[in-house]
Amino acid sequence: MVEQKNIIDLDGVERIYFIGIGGIGMSAIARYFKFHGKEVSGYDKTETPLTRELVSEGMAVHYEDNPQLAPRNAQLVVYTPAVPKDHRELGYFRKNNYTILKRSEVLGAITEKSFNICVAGTHGKTTITAMIAHILRHSGFGCNAFLGGIAVNYNSNFWSSERNLCVMEADEFDRSFLKLSPDMAVITAMDADHLDIYGTEEAVQQAFIEFSGKVKPNGQLLSKFGLPKNGELKAANHKTYSLQNEKADLFAENIRIIQGTYEYDVRMKEWKLDKLQLNMGGLHNVENSIAAIGIAHWLDIPDEKIRLAVEAFRGVKRRFEYIIPFSRGKRDNGRVFIDDYAHHPEELKALIGGARNLFPGMKCTLVFQPHLYTRTRDFADGFAKSLDLADEVILLPIYPAREMPIEGVTGELILEKMKNENKRIMGKQELLSWLKVHPVELFITAGAGDIDTLIIPIKESLEKMN
């Protein structure tokens, strides 16, 4: 069948089926429909804490690709491009002429008639999206939020509000963000990524330029200062933000570290907000907050409400998340354990640099799980350079996700390019055994695969060590 390309009327749809319902973006949309009284069910490859939450919220989920288990009465089938082309259930729905839409098309339909704040970028977008949505919720302004991560404050990637305003990630994978119509947009980065989709860095950058042209005529675009194509971005109203570069329209000054938190001021040409406090690690997250603060200011949220919301923000799970917070002098002897979703060389660079900035002098041990064979192949040099910033590196085997193995592409490809000799490859169980006899100080886990399944056993192992 030819899949539906036009925006459909979702009001008349009562039964929706998700193929890949456990994905962070898919589950947010599933929760949206469930919130609005629809019958929601889905398939995913494996059971996870998130799919169990969906089941507890009243959604039926199964884990076998079997057309016999799929609902025959589904009025809309939603899938993610990460689903394999030979997926049997998706093939069944196509063969029998069901209405089938990609996740991005459904999000486009949901937001067709709302005021939309869309955050794009090859990294940083999840944190900025969550920060904006949190400020709007905490301040009482209100919004509908579709997040690409779990906001710690609310333990969810979705919430709803009576205000007809949506805050969402604008995902560049498969050019999904070109389905959206932003009133306000943020572009955080346009580094080479998803080259299995785009082919070249230039094509990635061109997609972001095209996204900038989606901003409505009276809308607002905010992009990071210094992006390679900033001058080509198309929005009529365009401002820039930076951590500390005073040439940007929006930047921070007087940054200081006080007991593991950041305090700083944010300045614009015609406005300044003093004495902000961010209880989240990493200078890159201070920069992320500047973008979120700018959006909130342009929505006319009062300064004091912005300040209180930033201070109350507890972060996003797996974004510089403290699993064991620092507490020198206690039983843990000053050990700290941070987990992060970083899966691109620039993200790893920011993660390691941010941790070292907060905890100078501590030995940094990093466990990294490469995500995708193609990304490992395309960025092996960059990964090696970023990983060299740690004192000690342990690589887990590559997490393949949707990909088949590529000959010659293993963790050794990264390892052999690293200058740091304190490096090794381990399996998951080997790592857990290694931790029992090797004390660590500043310990970081990173990656976008299933490394998160190790968080609890690693935490338990570290807490047992004196």
N, C-alpha and C positions, 0 to 999 in steps of 0.2 A: 504494500500500500504506500501511498504518498502521505507522509506525516503532515499534520496540520501546521501551517506556517503563520497563519493570521491569529491575531488576538481573539480568543473565544470569550463568550459570556460565561463567567464562572458561577454566576448566581443560580443558574439552573442545574448545576452539577452537584449531586448529593453523595456519590460514591467514587472515591479516588484511590487508585492503587499505585504504590511507589516501588519501582525496581531499583534497589539500592537505598532503601529507606534509612539505613543506619549511617549514611554519610552526614557530615555535620551540616552541610547546606540543605540537603534533602530533608533531614529531620526537622529543621526549622520550618520549612514549608508545610510538612505533614502536621506539625503542631499548630500552624496557622489555620489549616482547614479543620482540624479537630476542635480548636477554640471556637470556630464559627459553626459548630454543630454538624459537620459532615461526617460520613462514615469513611474512616481511613484504615487502610491495611497495606501490607508491603512484604517484600522479600529482601533479604540481605544474605551475603555469603557466610557470615559468621555472627554468632551472638556476642554482643558486647554490653558493657554497662549502659550505654546509650539506648540500644535496642530494648533492653530490659525496662528502662524508664518509659519508653514509648508503649510497651505492652501494659505497664502499670497505669498508663494514662488512657487505656482503652483501645489501643490499636493492635490488631492481630498481625503478628509477624512470623514468617517461617523462613527456614534457612536451607531449603532444598530447591534447586532450579527445576521445578516440576510444573508444567502447565496444568496438571490435574489439581494442584493446590491453589492456583490463581483464581480469583473471583470472576465468574462469567458475567456478573452484572455490573462490572466497573464501567462508569461513564467517562472516566478520564484515566489514562495511564501516564505516569510521569517517570522519566528515567534520566540518569546522568550519563554523560558521554564516557565515563569511566567503565560502564558496563560493557563486557565483551560483545563483539558483533554477532557471535554465535550463541548468545544467550537464548535458551529454549523458550522461556516465558515471553520474552520480548518478541521473538519470532512468531509465537502463537498469536499475540495481539496484533501484530502487523498483518499476518495472513488473514485474520478475521475482521479486518477493517475497523478496529477500535480507534477512538481518538487518542493519539499519542503525542505528547509534547516533551521536549527537553525541560529540565529544571529551569534553565534561564528563560525559556518562553513562558513558563507558568509564573515566574517571578515578574516578568514583564507585564503579564496580564493582571496580576494582583495589584501592581503599582501604577497601572495606566491612569487612574483617576486620583492619585494621591500626590502630595508634595514629597519629593524624594531626595534624600541625602545619600549619595552613592560614593563609597570609598574604594578606589582602585589602586593597584600597585603590586609589583612582584614580591614585596614584603612590607610588613607594617600595617596592612589593611585591617586585619582582624582586631588588633589592639585599638587602632584609631576608631573603627566602627563601634567597638564595645564602649570605648570612652565617650564618644558622642552620645550614644544611646543611653548610657548611664547618667551623664550630665542632664539630659532631657528628662529622664525618669526621676532622678533624685531631686531635681529642682522643682518638680511638679508640672513642668511644661508638657510632658507626655509624648510618646511616640510608639509606633510599631517597630520592633527590632527583629531583623533577620541576621544573625551573627554566624561567623565561620568558626566559632569557638564557644566554650562554655564560660559565661561571665561568672566569676566567683561570687560576686555579691548576690546573684539571683539563682545560681546553679542551673542556668538554662541558656539556650541559644536563641530563644524566641520569647517575646512578650508583646502584649497588645495594649492599645489605648483608644479612647474615644477620639483623640485628635487624629485627623486624617493625614498623618505624616509618617513616612517609612524611612528608617535608617538601615542600610544594607551594604554588604560587601559587593563590589562590582568585580567579578572574577574574570581574569583574562584568559583562563584556560578555555580552549576551544572557541575563543572570541565571544564568550557568553555575555560579557558586559555590554556588547553592542546592542543587546535587546532592551536595555534600560533607557529611561528618559529622566536624567537628573535635573532637579532644580538647583541643587548644590552638589558639587563633586570635589573630591580630594584625589590627587595623584601623588603617591608616596615614592615610587621608584619605577623605572622601566628598564631594569637590567635584563640581559639575556636569560630566558628561562622557557620551559616548554618548547624547546627547539624541535622536539618530535612533532609538534603541531605547526610551529611557525617557520622552521627551517633556518632563519637568520635573525640576528639581533635587530637588524634594520626593520624586519617585518614585525617584530614585537613592538618596536617604537612606533611604527606606523599605526598599529592597532590602537595604541594609547592616544595618538593624535586624533584618530577617528572617534574614539570615545569622548575626547574633549569637545568635539563638535556636536555631541548629543546633548550638552548642557543647554537648557532652554534659554531663549534670547535675553530674558531679564534675570537669569540665574547667576550663580557665583562659582568660579573654579578656584581652588586653592591647590597649588602644586609645590613640591619641595624645591627649594632654591638650588640651582646648579644642575638640574636634570638636563641631559644632552639635547633634548628637543623642546625645551621650555619655550623657546621663541616661536615654535611652530604650532603650539597648542592654540585651539581655535575659539575658545569661549570669549565673549565680549568683555566680561568682567573677570579679570584674572589677577590673583595675588599669589605671593610666594611665602613660604615659611622656612625657617632654618633653626638649628639648635642655637647658634650664637652669631651667625653672620649678619652683621648690621645692614648689609645691602638688601636683605630680604624684607618683605613688608611686615613680617611677624617673626619675632625671635625672642630668645630668653637671655637674661643677664643676671649677674650676681648668683650664679649657681653654686650651691654649697651642699656638702654632705654632712648631715647631722644624725648620728646614731642609726646609720643604715638607710636613711631616707633622704630625698632631695628637697631642698628648699630653693626657690628661684622666683624671679619676676618675669612677666611676659610683657613685651612692648610692641606697640604699633606706632605709626607716625602720630596718630591723633588719640591714642588710648594706651593706658598702662594698667596692668593688674599685678599688684605686689603680693609678696609673701605667700606664694602657692606652696603646697606641700604634696609631694607624690610618694606614696608608700609602695613603690614598685621599683625593682632594680633595673639598672641599665640606662645610660645616658640617652640611648636611642629611644627609650620610652619617655624621657623628658621631651624629646623632640616630637614624639607621637602626640603627647599631650598638648603641645603648642597648636598643632593642627585642630585637635578637638576643641580647644578653648576658642580658637578663631571662629569656628563654625557656630559655637554657642553664643559668642558675642554678636555675630551677625544676625542671630535669631532674637536678639534683644533680651537674652536671659540676664538678670541682674548679676553684677560682679560678685557679690557675696555668695550668691547661690552657686555660681561657677566654682568659686574657691572652696566652698564646703563640699561640693560634689567631687572635685579632684582629690581632696584629702580623704574622702570616704571610699574612693575607688580601690578595690582589692585585686584588680587584675583579671586576666583571662587564664583559665587552666592551660598549662603547657606553654605559656608565654612568660619566660623568666619567673616561673612559679617556684616559690620556696617550699620545698618538701620538708626539709629540716632547716629552720631559720637559724641565723647566727646568734650564739649566746655564749661568748667566751667566759670561761671560769666555771661553767656548769659541767655536768657529767659528760657532755659530748666533747669537752676539751677544745672548743672553738670550731668544731666541724660545721660545714654548711653544705646543703644538698639542693641544687637548682635543676629544674627540668624545663626544657624548652623544645618547641616544635621546629626549630631551625633546620632547614634542609637545603639551603642554598649557601654558597661560599660567603656572600655578603652578610647573610643572617648569622652565620657562625662567627664571622669577624666581629659583628656588633655584640653578640652574646658573650664571647670570651673577653672582649675589651671592656664591656660593661661590668662583668663579674670582677675582673682584675681591678677596675677602678674603685669598686666598692670594698674589695677585700685585698688590698695590697699586701704583698709579703707571704700570702698563703699559697702553698703548692696547688696548682690547678690540674686536676685529672679530669679528662673529658672522654665520655663514651659516646660515640657517634654511630648511628645506623644510616648508611647511605640509602636514599630513596630513589628507585628506578635505575635500571641499567643505562638508559639513554642519558639521564642527568649525570650519572657517575662518569660516563664516557666523555660527555661534552665539557664537564667542569672539573676534571681530575686535577688539573694544575691549580685552579682556584681553591678547591677543597684542601689540597696539600698546603698551600700558603696560609690559609686561615687556621688549619689545625695546628700548624707549627707555632701558633701563638700560645698554645697550652703547654704545660710542662710535661704532661704524660697523656698519651692518646691510646684509646682502645677502640678498634673498629669492630662492629658486628657485621655479619654477612649482609649483603645488599638486600633490601626489601623490594621485591619485584612489582608489587601492586598488580597493575593490569598488563605487565610486560612479560615476554618470554626472555630467557637468558640470551646474552650477546657474547659470542666467543671472544675470550680475552678480556672481558670486562668483569673484574672482581675487585674486592677491597685492596688487593695487592697493587692495583693500578694507582691508587691514591698513595698507598704506603711507600712505594718505591720513589715517588716524587717528593716526599717529605724530607726536610733537612734534620728534623728532630729525630734522634735515634731511639728515644724512649717511646716506642710505638709497638703495637702488636694487634693481631686479629684474634678474636675469641668468639665462641658461641655463647648463647645466653647462660646456660648452666655453668660453663667454664668461668664466666664472669662472676656469677654469684659465689662460686667456690673461691675465686681469687680474692674477692672482697673480704672474705672471712679472715684472711691472714695478711692483708696489705692495708695498713691504715691510710686514710685519705684526709685531706683538709678541705679544700674547695673542690667539691665533686659535682660534675655537670653531666646530665644525660641530654642528648639532642637527637632529633630525627622525626620524620613524618610517617614512619611505618608503624610497627606494632611494638616499638621499644617501650611504649607507655605501660605495657603489661608487666614490665620489670620494676616499675616504680615502687609498688608496695613491698615486694620481697627485698629490694635494695634498701629501702628505708628501714625495714625490720632488721636487716643484717647490720646496717650502720649503727642503729640504736643499741644493739647488743654489745658493740665494741666499746671498751673504756678508753 
